[in-house]
Structures are given as C-alpha cells and as structure tokens.
Amino acid sequence: MSQIEITVKLLNELQPTEIVRNDNVRDKFIQIYDAMWSQSTGVSGEAAYEKEARNFNRLLSEKEDVRKKCSHFFLFTSFLDVAISGLTLDPGTKAQAYLLARSIAVDSYVDDHGQKKNRYETQCVLTVSGYGELVLRARCGQIRHADNPVIVYEEDSFEFGERNGQKFVNYTCRLPHQSGRIVACFMKITRADGSADYAVMLPEDWARLSNYSARQNSKFNYQTKQWENGKPNALYTAQGGQIDPGFLVAKCIKHAFKTYPKARIGHATQLESQQVDETEISDDIYGITDNGEQVDTATGEIITDRQPEQSFAPADNTAAGVTVDPAANDDDDTF
C-alpha cells in the first residue's frame, strides 16, 4: 500500500466538512476500500468514497457535538474507518454505523491533593450498530445467517436451555397477545458450520442495562456536593412502562456476539466485539504524518522522540490507557 502523505497540520487547517473532500483523504479512502472490499463487494473504492463522503458530512451537520468538540484528526480516522469496515453510514432504522463523540481517558495525573485522576478528551468514534455487526460477521465467515429477533410475550410458550452442549429454544407463538407483557427476546444464529446458536435476553438483562443507563446519566450537584440519580434511556419504559419492542430487538442483536471472536475494525471504531483478520489494522494504514514525525492514533499527538525515518510500529493496543466497559455502549441513544 503506497504512502499518501496526510499531515496533522493539513487536517487542522481544514474545516470539519472539508476533511473528507481533501484530495489526499479521498485517495487514501479509495486505496483502503479497493484493497479490502472492492473484489468481494463489486463496489469500487471511488463509488464507495462518493457515497460515504456525503453520508459523513451529513452526520457532521446533524451532530454539533461531533463537529465542534472532536479534533480534526479523529474526524479523519473515523472516516477512514468506514473504508476499513466496509460498512455504510446510510441512515435508517437499521443503520450499520454512525458517529458519536466519546469522552475517553487517554492519560492520568496526580492532582494537588495527591489523588490520581484520569485526563479525558473528546474523540469522534465510528460506532458499529448491531445490524452493522451482523454484516461484519457474515463477511468474515463467522456466521451464515441470523434470523430476525423474536419478541416473546407472556401468552407464548418459551423455553431456553442447553442440552448435550448445544443451546436450544422451544418457542410457540400463541395469539392474541392480550397482556402485551414482554418476557423475552431471542435471535437464532446459524454458524458457519451449520450449527445453531441463540442470543436470548430476559427481563433481568434489560433491567440491568436500564440501571446502568441511569448511572451513566447521573449528575454531580456542585451545590450539595453529591451525585444525583439519573434517569435511564426513556425507551426502557416507553411501551406502557416496559421496554420498547424495537429497542429490545436492537439490544438483542447488539449483544448477540459478545462471546464471538473479534472482528476487524479500525482504531477509531467502537464495537461490542472484535476479530483479528489476516489484514492487520496498524497505524500506518491511515498514512498520516507530521513532517516526518509519527502520530499516535490513540491520542492524535505527534510522537517526537523517534527517528523520522522509522515507520509506524504496529501497536499491541493503540488505545493504551483507555478502559472500555463492554456495558458502556448501552447508554447510547440509538441502541
């Protein structure tokens, strides 16, 4: 993959919506997409670029926090991660990916009282939805197919368990659903070898997620010097006091692959689980430099203590110092 020079200085001189329209950024996107996806999808890198550049700038115009708070460096890496994932930013109820501004701990320091505290910065993160993850899993050969999730109501017959090392679900829909009370949600997944797997969510599961969402929305009252309890995402109680069915379906898909191998994504991408593929996502894939100096893709900072002629060294974890709680993605507005 030939080097296309893109500098931090260049990115900082551009307006947020001008970044994806820069010629070098365009060439880099096309280069990555052609190398990874054009042969299997039949879509050229140029066609993918034109479509996703429009989508990306549409999201920037809609999300003021992403446009104003996130550095230009992370807007750039998030856009290239669209090419790396091969997904689309097309809008809709089954959107594959979208942009979020995330406050991420990138460093720590000791304050005046000797207490260790984290230093945060706002980064633009390409977030892959459950629907997008289904596409990734199928493309990398982990699954053949995933059925649409099924909402189970109180009147239905439902049994979930494991027999001889294999998960099973026995389900019978019994109409009418007069109570309207949801008791479970499940999704059947056909693995690559033809065997069946099931993702199941029960009331205690979404109750736990609701409690986590409330904790995430807690606020510190500086007058009383106490934390005030927050409210969970309204969709947890939107359906007559119970969870919204569409929201539950999205949750079921999103949490279906937590035990699966990792999926290939870029450094500026957020996913419930990830997989290492034969094409390694190393820092140099972004092709970004700053007058010969290296740039840390986890922080966007220029690394000045290395020789200019050295290439980017693949990092074991470019998000060193960032602690990611798998449940932390449960408070977002989309899923």
VENJOFEN-V950985 format. One line per field, one symbol per residue. ss: DSSP state (H for helix, E for strand, L for the rest). phi: phi as a letter, one per 40 degrees, with the letter a starting at -180 (. if undefined). burial: # if it has 16 or more other ideal C-beta (glycine too) atoms within 10 Angstrom, else .. Layout:
BEGIN
ss = ???
phi = ???
burial = ???
END
This chain:
BEGIN
ss = LLLLLEEHHHHHHLLHHHLLLLHHHHHHHHHHHHHHHHHHHLLLHHHHHHHHHHHHHHHHHHLHHHHHHLLHHHHHHHHHHHHHHLLLLLLLLLLLEEEEEEEEEEEEEELLLLLEEEEEEEEEEEEELHHHHHHHHHHLLLEEEELLLEEEELLLEEEEEEELLEEEEEEELLLLLLLLLEEEEEEEEEELLLLEEEEEEEHHHHHHHHHHHHHHLLEEELLLLEEELLLLLHHHLLELLELLHHHHHHHHHHLLLLLLLLLLLLLLEELLLLLLLLLLLLHHHHLEEELLEEELLLLLLEELLLLLLLLLLLLLLLLLLLLLLHHHHHHLLLL
phi = .ccbcbbcdccccccdcccccccccdccdccccccbbdcccgbccccccdccccccccccccbccccccccccccccccccccccgcbcdchcbdcaabbcbcbcbababcccgccbcbbacbcbcbccdcccdccccccgcbcabccdbcbbdcccaababbfgbcabbbbcbcccccgccbaabbcbccccgcbbbbbbbdcccccccccccccccbcccccfbcbccbcddccbcbfgbccdcccdcccccccbcccdcbcacccbbacabbcbccccbdcccgbbafgccbcccbgcccbcbcdcccccdccacbdgccbcdccccbcccb
burial = ...#.###.##..#.#..##.#..##########.###....#.#..##..##.###.##..#..##..####################.....########.#.#..............#################.#..##..#..#####.##.#........#.#............#.######.......#####...##..##.###.................##.##..#...###.###########..#..#############.....#.#.######..#########..........#.....##..#......####..#
END
